């Protein structure tokens, strides 16, 4: 199951990272760079939904795909956040909250899996909402202009990225509360 269509789509999110970063070094005007990076992010982010759908539809689910999918998502989001911080479109504090939570919860999930309690930290709706808000905020901030001549994507993106930071903390607290009984049982 290493080279299935869904797994290849997941790999594209990882391959997309240097491409999205590289766009900002391309010798084109800033508005064109922003548009290209935004379109690329949206297309590659859409593969997150599509690879899961195809894996179920084609009966190509695998433990490797289940491992790689969230890793690809986290790489794409974290790399995009670092680009946005570098471009001064996102606050470093927001990036630290989001990236720090991803590291902490990934480590928590790994530990919980090792002790056989991974179900207590399975993906919950609050985590899905957090991810959705991030996936809306990032392209708005990458675009950094007026969409349809009306929507100021910089303002909307800023509000959405801060909302995702709040949801990030909320989801982290939720997962930590779910894991707390196991943590307490083993800290003796």
C-alpha positions as CSV (number, residue, x, y, z in Angstrom):
1,X,0.0,0.0,0.0
2,X,3.0,2.3,-0.3
3,X,2.4,3.5,-3.8
4,X,-1.4,3.7,-4.0
5,X,-3.2,6.7,-5.6
6,X,-4.2,8.0,-2.1
7,X,-0.7,7.6,-0.7
8,X,0.8,9.4,-3.8
9,X,-1.6,12.2,-3.2
10,X,-0.5,12.5,0.4
11,X,3.2,12.6,-0.8
12,X,2.3,15.5,-3.1
13,X,1.5,17.6,0.0
14,X,5.1,17.0,1.2
15,X,6.6,17.7,-2.2
16,X,4.5,20.9,-2.4
17,X,6.3,22.5,0.5
18,X,9.5,23.6,-1.3
19,X,7.4,24.5,-4.3
20,X,5.2,26.9,-2.3
21,X,8.3,28.3,-0.5
22,X,10.1,28.6,-3.8
23,X,7.3,30.7,-5.4
24,X,8.3,33.6,-3.1
25,X,11.8,33.6,-4.6
26,X,10.5,33.6,-8.2
27,X,11.4,36.6,-10.3
28,X,7.7,37.7,-10.7
29,X,5.7,40.5,-9.2
30,X,4.5,40.1,-5.6
31,X,0.8,39.8,-6.6
32,X,1.6,37.0,-9.0
33,X,3.7,35.2,-6.4
34,X,0.8,35.5,-3.9
35,X,-1.7,34.1,-6.4
36,X,0.5,31.2,-7.4
37,X,1.3,30.3,-3.8
38,X,-2.4,30.5,-2.8
39,X,-3.6,28.3,-5.7
40,X,-0.9,25.8,-5.0
41,X,-1.8,25.7,-1.3
42,X,-5.5,25.3,-2.0
43,X,-4.9,22.5,-4.5
44,X,-2.5,20.6,-2.3
45,X,-4.6,21.1,0.8
46,X,-7.6,19.7,-1.1
47,X,-5.7,16.5,-1.6
48,X,-6.1,15.9,2.2
49,X,-9.8,15.4,1.7
50,X,-9.4,13.7,-1.7
51,X,-6.8,11.1,-0.6
52,X,-9.0,10.0,2.3
53,X,-12.0,9.7,0.1
54,X,-10.2,7.7,-2.5
55,X,-8.6,5.4,0.0
56,X,-12.0,4.5,1.3
57,X,-13.7,4.4,-2.1
58,X,-10.9,2.3,-3.7
59,X,-10.4,0.2,-0.5
60,X,-6.8,1.3,-0.4
61,X,-6.6,2.3,3.3
62,X,-3.3,1.4,5.0
63,X,-1.5,1.9,8.3
64,X,1.2,3.7,6.3
65,X,-1.3,6.1,4.8
66,X,-2.9,6.7,8.2
67,X,0.6,7.6,9.5
68,X,1.6,9.7,6.5
69,X,-1.6,11.7,6.1
70,X,-1.4,13.8,9.3
71,X,2.4,14.2,8.9
72,X,1.9,15.7,5.5
73,X,-0.8,18.0,6.8
74,X,1.4,19.2,9.6
75,X,4.4,19.8,7.4
76,X,2.3,21.8,4.9
77,X,0.7,23.9,7.6
78,X,3.9,24.5,9.6
79,X,5.9,25.4,6.5
80,X,3.2,27.8,5.3
81,X,3.1,29.4,8.7
82,X,6.8,29.9,8.7
83,X,6.6,31.5,5.2
84,X,3.8,33.8,6.5
85,X,5.9,34.8,9.6
86,X,8.8,35.5,7.3
87,X,6.6,37.7,5.1
88,X,5.2,39.4,8.3
89,X,1.7,38.3,7.5
90,X,1.3,36.1,10.6
91,X,2.4,36.8,14.1
92,X,5.3,34.6,15.4
93,X,3.2,34.0,18.6
94,X,0.4,32.4,16.5
95,X,2.9,30.2,14.7
96,X,4.5,29.1,18.0
97,X,1.1,28.2,19.4
98,X,0.1,26.2,16.3
99,X,3.4,24.5,15.7
100,X,4.0,23.8,19.4
101,X,0.6,22.2,19.7
102,X,1.2,20.0,16.7
103,X,4.5,18.8,18.2
104,X,2.9,18.3,21.7
105,X,-0.2,16.4,20.5
106,X,1.8,14.3,18.0
107,X,4.1,13.2,20.9
108,X,1.1,12.6,23.1
109,X,-0.6,10.5,20.5
110,X,2.6,8.5,19.9
111,X,3.0,7.8,23.6
112,X,-0.7,6.9,24.0
113,X,-0.3,4.5,21.1
114,X,2.7,2.9,22.8
115,X,0.7,2.3,26.0
116,X,-2.3,1.0,24.1
117,X,-4.6,4.0,24.8
118,X,-4.7,5.8,21.4
119,X,-8.5,5.8,21.3
120,X,-8.6,8.3,24.1
121,X,-6.8,10.9,21.9
122,X,-8.4,10.0,18.6
123,X,-9.2,12.9,16.3
124,X,-12.2,14.9,17.7
125,X,-14.5,17.4,16.0
126,X,-12.6,20.3,17.7
127,X,-9.4,19.2,16.0
128,X,-11.2,19.0,12.7
129,X,-12.7,22.5,13.1
130,X,-9.2,23.8,14.1
131,X,-7.8,22.3,10.9
132,X,-10.6,23.8,8.7
133,X,-10.0,27.3,10.1
134,X,-6.3,27.0,9.5
135,X,-6.8,25.8,6.0
136,X,-9.0,28.9,5.4
137,X,-6.7,31.3,7.1
138,X,-3.5,30.3,5.3
139,X,-4.6,30.9,1.7
140,X,-6.1,34.2,2.7
141,X,-2.8,35.3,4.2
142,X,-0.8,33.9,1.3
143,X,-3.0,35.8,-1.2
144,X,-2.7,39.1,0.9
145,X,-4.9,41.2,-1.4
146,X,-8.5,42.0,-2.3
147,X,-10.5,39.0,-3.4
148,X,-13.1,39.9,-6.0
149,X,-12.2,43.5,-5.3
150,X,-14.1,43.3,-2.0
151,X,-12.7,40.9,0.5
152,X,-9.5,42.0,2.3
153,X,-7.9,38.6,2.6
154,X,-5.1,40.0,4.9
155,X,-7.7,41.2,7.5
156,X,-9.8,38.0,7.2
157,X,-6.8,35.8,7.2
158,X,-5.5,37.5,10.4
159,X,-8.8,37.0,12.2
160,X,-9.0,33.4,11.0
161,X,-5.4,32.6,12.0
162,X,-6.0,34.0,15.5
163,X,-9.3,32.1,15.7
164,X,-7.3,28.9,14.7
165,X,-4.8,29.7,17.5
166,X,-7.6,29.8,20.0
167,X,-9.1,26.6,18.6
168,X,-5.6,25.1,18.7
169,X,-5.2,25.7,22.4
170,X,-8.8,24.5,23.0
171,X,-8.2,21.3,21.1
172,X,-4.8,20.7,23.0
173,X,-6.6,21.1,26.3
174,X,-9.3,18.7,25.2
175,X,-6.8,16.0,24.2
176,X,-4.7,16.5,27.3
177,X,-7.8,16.1,29.5
178,X,-8.6,12.9,27.6
179,X,-5.1,11.6,28.2
180,X,-4.9,12.8,31.8
181,X,-6.1,9.6,33.4
182,X,-3.5,7.6,31.6
183,X,-0.8,10.2,32.4
184,X,-1.7,10.1,36.1
185,X,-1.7,6.3,36.2
186,X,1.8,6.2,34.8
187,X,3.5,9.0,36.7
188,X,4.4,7.2,39.9
